[in-house]
Amino acid sequence: MYCTVAQARAAGCTGTDPEVIGWILLAQQRVDAYCQQAFEPTDLIVAGEVGGDARVLLPRRVRTVATVTLSAGPGTTDYVVPASAYRVTSTAVLGQVDAVQLALCGYDDLVVGAESYSGGWPNLWRRWGNTASVAGSFGYETPPPGVALATAQVAAWVQAVTTGQGTPGGGTAPGGLQVDDEGNNVVIQPDTGTEDGAAPPHSGTGVATADVLLAPYLNHYQLIGGA
């Protein structure tokens, strides 16, 4: 979990330990949706586009990659890329990006289409489409302290709003939301979109102080296909 039961209780959660854990898990969903990141090791299959430099940018911090699969479109047989034909970089290393880099040179005479006399790996990549699926382990090794504190705050807020107990500040939730006795938002928030009317990519957790704590961890990578 992103925070401990004790941290959630200190932020205002009440109830039995299993109940508090439930609020924490609900809070984690809001934190994940806001940051577009995972803060503990999570097995995922994510989609990405193969760029002109044969690099696939990934929408989460990558830990390990199990398989990389290329697809040429509906009705085609997907191609599983040999582990020797790509390398993985991760933002866990300062200055790196989360990506799978397909080989830009080299060959393998045992792989059809990647033989030395056929042009090697670059020739094989040209035969496939620009969509890749990457399966592996993503996310942080452990939640950063700011994420733990933010999750605890969001857990307390979610419990208060969901159970109709009211929220800190006499009915005004952190972040400016006003709720009725049943926890429903009764105030229309002002438009915070960009000048062209587009909605901002991250709408917030609902708790302003938590959003401040999470700001350094926002992932601005634009998701592909909802991955």
C-alpha positions in Angstrom: 0.0 0.0 0.0 1.0 3.6 -0.6 0.7 4.5 3.1 0.3 2.7 6.4 -2.8 2.3 8.5 -1.2 4.5 11.1 -0.6 7.3 8.6 -4.2 7.1 7.4 -5.5 7.3 10.9 -3.3 10.3 11.7 -4.8 12.0 8.6 -8.3 11.4 9.9 -9.4 7.9 8.9 -11.4 5.9 11.4 -12.7 2.4 11.8 -11.2 -1.1 12.0 -7.9 -1.8 10.3 -9.6 -3.6 7.4 -11.9 -0.7 6.9 -9.0 1.8 6.9 -7.1 -0.4 4.4 -10.2 -0.2 2.2 -10.1 3.6 2.2 -6.4 3.6 1.5 -7.0 1.4 -1.6 -9.7 3.7 -2.8 -7.3 6.6 -2.3 -4.6 4.9 -4.2 -6.9 4.7 -7.2 -7.3 8.5 -7.1 -3.6 9.0 -6.7 -2.9 6.7 -9.7 -5.5 8.4 -11.9 -4.1 11.9 -11.0 -0.4 11.1 -11.4 -0.7 8.5 -14.2 1.9 6.5 -12.4 2.2 3.4 -10.2 4.0 3.8 -6.8 4.6 0.2 -6.1 5.7 -2.7 -8.4 2.8 -3.5 -10.7 2.6 -6.1 -13.5 1.1 -4.4 -16.6 0.8 -4.6 -20.3 1.2 -1.2 -21.8 0.9 0.0 -25.4 3.3 2.4 -27.2 4.2 3.6 -30.6 7.5 2.7 -32.3 9.1 6.0 -33.1 11.3 6.8 -36.1 14.3 6.0 -33.9 12.8 2.6 -33.2 12.2 3.6 -29.6 9.0 2.8 -27.7 8.2 5.3 -25.0 6.4 3.8 -22.0 3.7 5.4 -19.9 4.9 4.2 -16.5 8.2 3.9 -14.8 9.6 0.6 -16.0 11.3 -1.9 -13.7 11.7 -5.0 -15.8 10.4 -6.1 -19.2 9.2 -9.6 -19.9 8.1 -9.4 -23.5 7.9 -6.9 -26.3 5.4 -7.6 -29.0 5.0 -5.8 -32.4 1.7 -5.8 -34.3 1.1 -4.9 -37.9 -2.7 -4.5 -37.4 -5.9 -6.6 -37.1 -5.8 -10.0 -38.6 -2.0 -10.3 -38.4 0.2 -12.5 -36.3 2.0 -10.5 -33.6 5.8 -10.7 -33.5 7.6 -11.3 -30.2 10.9 -9.4 -30.2 13.9 -11.5 -29.0 15.4 -10.0 -25.8 18.7 -9.6 -27.6 17.1 -7.2 -30.0 16.1 -4.4 -27.5 17.4 -2.7 -24.4 15.4 -1.1 -21.6 15.9 2.3 -20.0 14.1 3.6 -16.9 13.6 6.9 -15.1 14.8 5.0 -12.0 18.2 6.2 -13.4 18.5 9.9 -13.3 18.5 11.4 -16.8 16.9 8.4 -18.5 13.5 7.9 -19.9 11.1 4.9 -19.6 11.5 3.2 -23.0 12.3 0.1 -25.0 14.9 0.8 -27.6 14.8 -1.7 -30.6 18.2 -2.5 -32.1 19.2 0.1 -34.8 22.0 -2.1 -36.1 23.1 -5.7 -36.0 21.5 -8.9 -37.2 20.6 -12.5 -36.3 20.9 -15.1 -39.1 18.6 -17.4 -37.1 15.7 -14.9 -37.2 13.7 -14.7 -40.4 13.9 -11.1 -41.7 16.8 -10.1 -39.5 19.5 -12.0 -41.3 22.7 -10.1 -42.2 22.0 -10.5 -45.9 18.4 -9.0 -45.4 19.5 -5.9 -43.7 19.5 -7.1 -40.1 17.1 -5.9 -37.3 16.2 -2.6 -39.0 14.8 -4.5 -42.0 12.7 -6.6 -39.7 11.3 -3.5 -37.9 10.2 -2.0 -41.3 8.1 -5.1 -41.9 5.9 -4.4 -38.9 3.6 -1.7 -37.9 4.3 1.1 -35.4 2.5 -0.4 -32.4 4.1 -2.3 -29.6 2.8 -4.0 -26.5 5.2 -4.2 -23.6 4.6 -6.6 -20.7 6.6 -6.3 -17.5 6.8 -4.8 -14.0 6.2 -1.1 -13.7 6.2 1.5 -10.9 8.3 2.7 -8.1 10.1 0.2 -5.8 8.4 1.9 -2.8 6.1 4.9 -2.5 8.0 8.2 -1.9 7.3 9.9 1.4 5.2 12.7 -0.3 3.0 10.1 -2.0 2.5 8.3 1.3 1.4 11.5 3.0 -0.9 12.4 0.1 -2.5 9.0 0.0 -3.3 9.2 3.7 -4.9 12.6 3.3 -7.0 11.4 0.3 -8.0 8.3 2.2 -9.4 10.4 5.0 -11.2 12.7 2.6 -12.7 9.8 0.6 -14.0 8.2 3.8 -15.5 11.5 5.0 -17.2 12.3 1.7 -18.4 8.7 1.1 -19.9 8.1 4.5 -21.4 11.6 4.8 -19.4 12.4 7.9 -18.6 15.9 6.4 -15.1 17.0 5.6 -12.5 19.1 7.3 -13.3 22.8 7.3 -17.0 22.6 8.1 -18.2 21.0 4.9 -15.6 22.3 2.5 -13.2 19.6 1.4 -9.5 20.3 0.9 -9.3 21.5 -2.6 -12.4 23.7 -2.5 -15.2 21.1 -2.9 -18.3 21.8 -0.9 -20.5 18.8 -0.1 -24.0 18.2 1.2 -24.9 15.9 4.1 -24.6 12.9 1.8 -21.2 13.8 0.5 -22.3 15.1 -2.9 -20.4 17.9 -4.5 -22.8 20.9 -4.6 -20.5 23.5 -6.1 -19.6 23.8 -9.8 -15.9 24.2 -10.1 -14.6 27.1 -12.3 -13.2 26.2 -15.7 -9.5 25.5 -15.4 -9.0 24.4 -19.0 -6.4 25.8 -21.3 -7.1 28.9 -23.5 -8.4 26.7 -26.4 -10.9 25.1 -24.0 -9.1 21.8 -23.6 -9.4 20.2 -20.2 -6.1 19.9 -18.2 -4.5 16.5 -18.3 -4.6 16.1 -14.5 -7.7 17.1 -12.7 -6.5 16.4 -9.1 -7.3 14.1 -6.3 -9.9 16.3 -4.7 -7.5 17.3 -1.9 -5.5 20.4 -2.6 -2.7 19.7 -0.1 -2.4 16.2 -1.5 -2.1 17.6 -5.0 0.8 19.8 -3.9 2.6 16.8 -2.4 2.0 14.8 -5.6 3.1 17.5 -8.0 6.7 16.3 -8.4 5.4 12.9 -9.4 3.0 13.8 -12.2 3.6 11.7 -15.3 2.9 14.0 -18.3 3.2 11.1 -20.8 0.1 11.0 -23.0 -1.4 7.6 -22.6 -2.0 5.5 -25.8 -5.1 3.4 -26.0 -5.9 3.9 -22.3 -2.9 1.9 -21.2 
